[in-house]
Amino acid sequence: MLKTVFSIYEGHDMVDAFTGSLAEDNLFLVFTLEGAGVYEKGKEFLQHLKQAIADNGVGKLADLEMLIDNKIREVDLTVGFSLAAGYLKENIFYLKTINQGKVYIRRRNQFTCLIDGARSASGYVDPRDAFIFTTSRFIELVGGENVLKNAMKQSLPADILGELTPRLKAQNDEGAIAIFAVMAPLDKPATIPLVGLVSRPVQNKKKLITLLLVGIILAIFIWSVGLGYQRRQQLEQSEKIEKAKSIITQKLNQADEAAFLNLSQALNSIADAKTEFETLKAAIDGKKYAESLKEIQTLISRQEGKILKREEKKYEEFYDLTIDNKNAQGSQLALYADKLVILDKRQKTLYALSLDKKSLDKNTDPVIGDSRLIGIYEDKTYFFVDGKGIFQIEGDKPKKVIDNDSDWNKPEALILYNGNIYLLDKGKDEIYKYLSGDNAFLKKSSYFKPEEGVSLQDANSLAIDSALYIGFNDRIVKYTSGVRDEFKTSYPNNEFVLDKIYTDKDLDKVYVLDKGKSSLYVLGKSGAYEKEINSSVFGKAGDFVVYGGNAYVLIRNKIYRVGLN
């Protein structure tokens, strides 16, 4: 049996976010939740999950997944949260990550990321195995995986943390969290007595020579038997590799043939190929045949990418807000033409960045620090403040254009289209439309036609291009003139989370962010899946927009650009 020695790092609290951890009773978990007023919800999730595991126990990986998923639904977590969890039972670790969650392992001299994104795994632990439960933000702040790998050469969690802490403290370590856990034997192993040769006086020289010859013959026999066994093992494993490679190639060819007419069938063939590959990995010596395994894995990845039209794109830093203010911290974007507006609640500032000219203007006012949603139309920027109303900036100072409304329950998105304001209220299952008048906005009306509404409890984003698109974690709903329209998508796999949708009247595609997979799905405006674009910045995105064939991604104080064509 093994016991666990662990240390925890928790940075300063972030504004409008919750960061917490659990490390007791064989459960190790780090959790982050972003959004205004989420502290109590974050505490509630951790407490409920801890109690559920104590009450129900975890006997297999599916138990851990079910308990976590149940508590996510019960506490009503939708977007903006990440998790990395592990439960140790009888030397088996059950692991699960969500969104930006990551689990790393150090085993002997090897160090790697076991799982991240929306994934789970289980396996036996060895003495002196070291695990890290953390998030992408921690990895970024510490300086990357290579820095972490070097620190993990230390044996004890406290020593590992001692090496990393100065780096973290030198950064803005808000929201940084990690658990370092090392497996140690519960008891010291029993001492095994050594059997050796005893020296005695030689009584008979001939007898000694005979014994020596017998020993040599015996050694040769053992060596030859062992060598023959090794040869048989090598032959058997080589045959397994060739057989698996043949089956996998056949499955990939079937996927290629089916892809054009039946994407679902093609994906099933890809899944069969992956299953065969995992079976092969379990049946052979992974270190000895690493090159063969890598070759087969590359073959599968290449064919999968071809069928799913998956593209890997590089990114570049486009603009650094700290040039204007070293403490800048963006949280939300809005776009009109080439004018990109960035909300910085902490600095009570709205930045206006020209994407064509890279010129920056800004408005700073105390009321901006209370804002939660932003929108833009022509040269006017709008922002929503809970309990106060909707404000407009035209010139230097904000002015209120819509008073606080007692009907508002849980506004989630603010969009401007043709000068009119659309406010998605998930608490009321409504999208309120405010028509622009000569000097003021007119009284609100429902966007939906009678009997055409939809539950918005899980809605996370809104986009308009004359039609209106509502984003949920698992689907997109489209309306035209208040009436439900057809919008159906077959995504490349069933394990996806749609974090935000984006389109506008100048775009002929709908773009969907999946942070857990660091992906941007490209859809036609009828919902047809076209391709998947991968870039590591998508996994860290605070927000994004699309303009001029590029995605512009906000990560705290920097804007990154990813070419989409």
N, C-alpha and C positions, 0 to 999 in steps of 0.2 A: 504493500500500500504506500501511497505518496501523500505528503502534506504540501501545502502551498505557502511560500513566502512571497509577500507582495508589498509594493509601494504605490502610492497614488499621487499624481500631479494634477492640481486644479488651478488654473489661472484666475485672473480677475473676472468678475461677472461682466457680461456684455449688456449693453443697453437693449431693451426689448428682446431679451433672450433668457433661457434657462439652461444651466449646465449642471449635471449631477452624476453621481456614480453609486454603485452598490458593490461591495466586496466582502461577502460573508456567507457562511453556510454553503460553501462550494459554488456560489454564484458570483460572477464577475461581470459588471455591466457599466458602460459609459453611455450617457444620453444627453443630447442637446436638442433644444426646441426654440425656434425663432418666432418672434411676433410680439406685438404689444400686449402686455398684461398676461403673459403665459407662465409666470413663476409658480402660481398655485397649481395650474394644470400639470406642469412638469413634476412637482412634488407628488401630486396625486397619482400620476402614472407610476412613478418609482415605488411608492408605498403599496399600491394595489398589486403591482407585479410581484413584489417581494412576498406579499401575503398569499397570493395565488400559488406561487411556487412552493411555499411552506405548507399550504393546505393540500395541494394536489400531488406534489412531487414530480420529478422528471425521470422517466425510465428509458426514454429514447429521444432521438432528435425531434421527432414529430411532436412530442409533448411540449418541448421548449418553444417550438415554432407556434403551436396552437395557443399557448398561454400568452405569449407576446402579442400575437395577432388579436386575440380576444381583448386584451387590455388597451390596445391601440384603438379598437372600435369603441370600447366602453368609455374611454376618456375623450373620444372624438378628436383624435389626432388625424390631421389630413395631410398637410404639407409642412415643410420647414423643419422637419425633425430628422435626426440621425441617431443610429444606435449600433453598438458593438457589444455582443453578449457571449458569455461562455458558462456552461454548467459542467462541473467535474463530478463524475459518478463512477466509482470503481475503476479508476485509471483510464476512463474514456471521457474525452472532452467533447461536449455538444456545443457547436458554435453557430452564431447567426449575426449577420450584419444587415443594415438597412441604410439606403442613401449614402451618406458620407462616412459611415462606419467602416472600420478596418480592423482586421486581426492579423498580427504578424507572429511568426515563430522563429526561434533560434534553436536548432538541433545540432549539437556538436559544432562543426564549423560552417554550417549552412544557415542562411538567414533569408527569409522570403515572406511576402504577403500571402497568407493562406486564403482569405476571402475578403471581399469588399462589395459595395453596392448591395443589391437585393439578393444575397446568397446565404447558404448555410452549409455546414459540413460537420463531420464527426470522425474521431479516430483515437487510437490509444496514445497515451503520453509516455515518454521515457523519463527516467531520472535526469535532472538537470536541464530538461526542456524549459525554455523561457518563452512566455507569451506576452504580447502587447495588445491591449484593447484600447482603441483610440479612434480619432476622426481625421479627415483630410486636413483640417485646419492645424492640428498639432504637428503633422508631418511637415506642412509648409513652414510653420513658425520655427521648427527645430532645424530647418535647413535641408530637408530632403531625406530620402531613405538611406543614402550613403552615410550621412552623419549618424543616423539612428543605428545603422549596421555596425559602425565602429564602436559606438557606445555599448552595444550589446555584447561586446567582448568581455565586459565586466561580468562577474559571476552572480553578484547579489543585486536585487532590485534597487536597494538604497544607493549602491555604487553607480549603477546605471543612471539613476535619477540625478545623483550628484554631478555627473559629467554633463548632463543635458541642461540642468537648471540655469546655469549662467547664460547660456544661449537664449533660453526662453525669457528670462528676466530682462535681457537686453532688448527684446522685442516688445511690442504691445501684445502681451500674452492673454488678452481677453478671450474667453471662450475655449482656451486650450485645456484639454483633459486627456489623461491616459492612465491606465493601470498596467504596471509591470509585475508579472507573476512568474515565479520560478518553481518548478517541481523538485521536491527533495524527498529522499526516502524517509518513511516514518520512523524506522529504527535503523541503527547501524547494521550492516550485513555481518553475519557470523563469520568468524575467522575460519578459513579452510586450512586444515593441516597439510603441510607439504610432504610428499613422499619422495625420498631421495635414496641415493646409493650409500651403502655402509661399507667402509674400507676394512678388509680383513687380510691377514697374512695368506700368501699363496701356498696352497697345499700340493697342488698338482698342476704343473704347467700345461700339460696336454688338455686337462679338463678346462682350463681357462681359455685356451685357444678354441676349443669346441664351443664353449658358451659364446665366445666372441663371434664365431662364424654364424652360429644360430641367430644371434642378435642382428647381424648384418643381413642375413637372408630374410629375417622377419621384417626388418626395416624396408628392404626392397619390395617385399610383398605388400606391405601396407601402402608404400608410395605408389606402386603400380595400380593397386585397387582404387586408391584415391584419385589417381590421374584418370583412370577409366571412368570413374563416376563423374568427374568434372567434364570429361568429353561428352558423356551421355547427356549431362545437364545442358551443356552448350548446344548440342544438337537439338534437344527437345525445345529449348527456348527459341532457337533460330527458326524451327518449324512453326512454333506458335506465332512468331512475328510475321512470317510469310503468309500464313493462313489468315491472320487478322488483317493484314494489309490488302489481301485479295478481296476479302469481304467488304472492307471499308471502301476500296476503290469501286466495287460494284454498287454500293449504296450511293456513293457520290455521283456516279454516272446516272443512276436512276433519278437522283435529285435534279441533275442538270437537264434531263429529258422532260421532267414534269414541271419545271419552274415557270415556263411561259404560260401554260394553261391552268396550272393548279399549284399555286404557291404553298398552300397548306400541305399538300402531299409531298412537295419537295422538302419542306421543313421537317416532316416526319422522317424522311430518308436521311437527312442530315443528323437528326437526333439518334437514329439507329446507328449511324457511323460513329457518333460520339460515345454511345453506350459500348460498342465493340472496342473502342479505343481504351475506355476506362477498364474494361475487363482484361485487356491485354496488359495494361500498366500494373494491375494487381497480380498478374500471373508470372511476371518476369522481373529480373533484377534491374531496377530503374537506373541505377548508376552505371552498370556495365553496358547497358544498351540505350544509354541516353540519346545518342545520335540517331538511332533508328526511331525512337519515340518522337524526337523532335521533328524528324522528317515527315512522319505520319501526321503529327499534329499540325504542321504547316500546310500539308495537303488539305486537311479538313478545313482549316481557317480560310485558306485561299478560295476554296470552292464555296464555302458559306458566304464569304464576302461578295463573291461574284453573283450568287443567286439573290442575295438580299440587297444588292447594289449598295453595299456598305463601303464608304470612303473614309480614309484617315486623312485629316487635314491638320496642317501646322497652324499655329497662331502667332500673332505678333502684338507687342504692346503698342497701343495706339495713342493713349493719353494718360498722363499721371496727374491726378488732381492735387497731389502734394506740392506740385510746382507753385500752385496758388496758395495752398494752406497745408502745412505739414501734418495737421491733425484731421485732414479731410477723411470722410468715411461715408461713401455713397450707399444707399439702400434700395433705390428704386429708379426706374427710367421711364421716360415718355418721349415720343418722337413725333415731329411734324416736319415734312420735307426733310431738310438736312439738319434741323435744329434738335439737338438731343438735350433734354432736361434731366438733371440728376438731383435727387433729393438727398440732402445731408442733414438729418434731424439733429445730430449732435452739435453741429456748427450753426444750426438754425438758418441754413442756406439752401437756395435753389441755384445750381449752376446751369448755364445755358451754353452748350458746346456746339459750334458749327462743325459738322463732320467733313464738309468740303474744305473749309479754310483752317480748321483747327484753332479757331479763335474762341476765347472763353469770356462770358459775362456772368454776373451773379447778382442775386438779391438776398439780403440777409435781414431777418426780422424775427423777433421773439416768437411770434405766432407760428412761424414756419417750423419751429422746433416741436410743436404739438401735432404737426400734420402726419397723415398716415397714407393717403392716396394722392396721386398727382395725375394731371392730364395737360395737354397743350393743343391749341388751335391757332394757327397763324402766328401772330406775335403776342398772344395772350397765354399765360400759364395759370393753371388752376390747381388748387389743393384742398383736400378735405380734412377737417379737424373734428374729432369726436366731441359732441356736446356743444359745438359752436356753429358749424355750418361749412359752406363751400366758399372759398376765397379766390379772387382773381388778381394776378399781377399784370399790370399794364403800365410800364414805366418803372418807378422805383418802389412804391409802397403797395402792400396788399390791401384790397378792400373786399368786404363781404358782399357776395352777390346772391347767395341763397342762405336763408336763416336755418338754424337747427330745426329739425323736424321730428316731432315725437313719434311719427310713424317709422322712422329709421330704427332698425334693430341691429343688424350686423353687416354694414356695408363692406364689400370685399374688393370692388374694382370700380374705377372711374375712367370713362372714355369720352373724348370729344369727337363728334362727327358732324360735319357741315355746321359747326358752331353750336350744336345742341349737346347737352350733357346727358350721358347715360350712366346711371348709378346702380350697380348690382348689389342688392341687399339679400344676402343668403339667409338672414334670420326671418325675412318676410316672404321668401320665394318670389321676389319681385325684381324687375329691372325698371327703375323709374326713369322717365324721359322728361327733360326740362328743355322746352323749346326756347330758342334765343329770340327775344323781342328787340324793339328799337333801343331801349335803355336798360332793360332788365330781362331776366329769365322768367318765363311764364310759369304758372302753377304746374306741378308735376302731374303726369299721367302714366298709366301702366303701358309698357312697350307691348306686352302680350295681348293678342286678341282673346276674347272670352273663350274659356275652355282650352286654351293653347299653352298654358303655363307648364312649368316643370319644377320639381323639387331642386332647390339650389343649396341644400345644406352642405354638400360636398364640393361646391363650385370653387375654383381657385383662380380663374382668370377670365378675361373678356376681350374680344377683338371684334372690330367692325370694318367692313369694306363696302357697305350698303346692305349686305346681309350681316347678321349678327351671330357670332360664334361664342359658345360658353364652354370653357374647359373644366373638366373633372379629372380626377386621378386616373380613371380607366376609360374615358370616352370624351368625345366632343359632340355637342348638340348645336345644330344650326337652325336659325330662324330667318325668314325673309318677310318683311313687313308684318312682323308679329305672329306669323304662322310657321309651324314646324316644317322644316325642309329636310330632304334626304341627305344624310352625311354618314357614311359607313366606311370603316377602315379595317383592313386586315393587316395588323402589325406583324413584323417578322418573327416575333415570339410572344408567348403569353406572359412573360415576366417583365412587365414594363410599368412605369409610373409616369404619368403625364404631369409634369410640374407647372408648366405654363405654355399657353398657345400665343402665337403672334401672327397677325396679318394686317394689311390695310388696303386702301383703294388702289395704291400704286403697285401692289404685289399680286402675282398670279398664283402664288402658292400659300399654303398654311404651314407654319413652322411650329414644331412641338418639341419642347425641351424635356429630356429624361435625364435628370442629374445623376441618378444611380448608375446609369450606363455611360455617362459622359457623352450623350448622344443628342443630336438634333434630327428628328424625323421630318422629312419633306413630303407633304401631301398635296394632291390636287384640291381644287376648291369644291369638288364633289366628295372628297374624302379618300380618293384613290391613293394608296401608298406608292411613293416613287423611289425614295432612297433614304439611307441612313448615313449621317455625317458624324464621325467620331473625332473629338478633340478633347484633351484633358481639361481645358478651361471650362467646358460645359459642366463638368462635375462639380465645379466650385462656384458656379454662377450665382450671383445674388439676383440678377435680372438680365434680360437681353432684349434687343430689337434687331430688325433686319432692314438694311438700306443699301442700295447700290450693289447688290450681289454679295454683300458681306453681312455676317452676324457680328454685332457689337455687344460684348459681354462685360458686365460690371462685376468686378471682384473687389469689394471694399473701396479702395481709393484709386483703382486703376481701371481703364477701359481697354479691353483686348479686342482684336479684330481677327475673324476667321473667314477666309474666302470660301464661298459656297458653290461656285461654278467650276 
